[in-house]
Amino acid sequence: MHSSPTPSQPFRILSLDGGGAKGFYSLGVLREIEGMLAKPLHEAFDLVFGTSTGAIIAALISQGYSVDEIHRLYKEHVPRIMRRKRPDEKSKALAELAKEVFDDAAFSSVKTGIGIVATKWVVERPMIFKGSVEQAHGRVGTFVPGFGVSIADAVQASCSAYPFFDRKIVHTAAGDDVELVDGGYCANNPTLYAIADATRALGHPPESLRVVSVGVGNYPEPHASMLSKMRWAKYLMSVQLLQKTLEINTHSMDQLRAILFKHVPTIRISDTFERPEMATDLFEYDLSKLNLLRQRGVESFASREADIKLLLQG
């Protein structure tokens, strides 16, 4: 892992929202940021936080993957997983993919600071997997990177959007079995947690931070004519509620970030698209639609390019 810069130097944070298949939008933004900086993102950012689909991307960045490599994985696997009907089928496919991609990689192997956000099901609190004891806010003497959980299991836990995925049980180095669900239920936008690590645990002055917070965009809801009868009924029953819950959480966290850390230099990228052809949800599996989301991410970057360049290279 990179050594942290001294407090007088800029400390760069990348925060990645949850949002299922809509992570294709985030990849559009990130590809342009990587191209602008002309270096892998694990070398460009000192701390990368992610929730759900953002956790997948953050974990892959921490392992040295380029954005194009991540995009290839998303194109191959996201539609396949999202097409699965039952929660156990989705969870099995996700677990197999996580094992295939990350193998037995541990949080001690990350190339940059990282935070993977999940939610404890029983006690209803966040569980954030980190790679360095320097990020600990307490219990330093018993700190184990990622609580001793593999990156594959932590990522799957962060993506377990119950009840559409099964809950995930992880076994920690302390000998505990912890039941986890999607990190979006506590922090779909994990920027606040990342800033807290940087300022409170790592000791960087707020004004030295450079934060890029990337969402998944905001889109119209699909209409009945766009979905099969069965999928439309399922959407009405629960997908719409889940999406609304995650969106409220996302905007609430960002509003709180703006109030508590308004002095922290931050750029938030997550545009709203209102045209009917942009209608989608987090379980989208139409690759042509997902490619359109990625294109919108590229356009969102372009509209903020000068500001992003000034923030990160200043």
C-alpha positions, 0 to 999 in steps of 0.5 A: 500500500502507498505510504500516506502523504504528509499532512501538508500535501494534498490527500486525494480521495475517491468515493464511489456510490452504490447502484447495481448495474448503474455502476456503468455510469461511474465507469464512464466517469472514471475512465476519463479521470484515469486518462486525464491523470495518465496513471492508474487510479490506485496511484492517483488516489490515496484513499478509495471508498466504495459501496455495493457496485462502488465496492466492486470498482474500489476493490478492483482499483485497489488490486491494480486494475485499470478502468478498461479492465474493470469495464470488460468484467462488467460487460461480461458479468453484470448482465448475466448476474442481473438476469438471474431470477431468484436471490440465491441464484444472484448471490451464487453467481456473484460469489463465484465471480468474486472468487474468480476475480479476487481469489483469496486476496486479503486486505493486506494486499491492497495498493492504496487506502481502501474502505468497503462499506457493508451493513450489519443485519442484526445490529443495524450498523455499518461494517467497513473493511479497511486495509490499514491500521492507520484508518482505525478509529479505535481498537488499534491493538486488535486491528486486522486488515479487513477483519480477516475477511477476504476481499471477495467476501467483503465485496459480496457482502457490500453488494448483497441488496437484500431481499434481491440477494441473500444476506452474506455471512462472513467469518472474522479473524476474531472468530465471529460470524457476522451477517451482512447486507448491502452497504447502501442501507447505511451509506450508499454514498460513502464520502462522509466515511472516507473524509472521517478516515482522512481527517480523524484517523489519518490526521490530515487537515480538511483543507488538504483533502481533494475529494472526488465523489462519483455517483451512478446518475439519476434516471426516470423509472422504467414504464410497464411497456419496457418490462415483462409482466412479471418483472413489472409486478416485481418492480412495483412491489419492491425494486422501486422502494429499494431504489427510493431508499438508496437515493434518499440515503445518497442525497442525505449523506451528501447534504450532510457532507456539505454541511459538516465538511463544506471547507473540504474541496469536493467535486460531486459527479452524478447528473440527472437524466430525464429523457424517457430512453434513459429510464432504468434501474439498478437491476438493468441487464440490457447491455445497450442501455448499460453502454448508454449509461457509460456514455452519459458518465463520459459526458458528465466528466466532460462538463466538469473536466476543468474543475476536476483537473484543477482539483486533482492536479493543483 
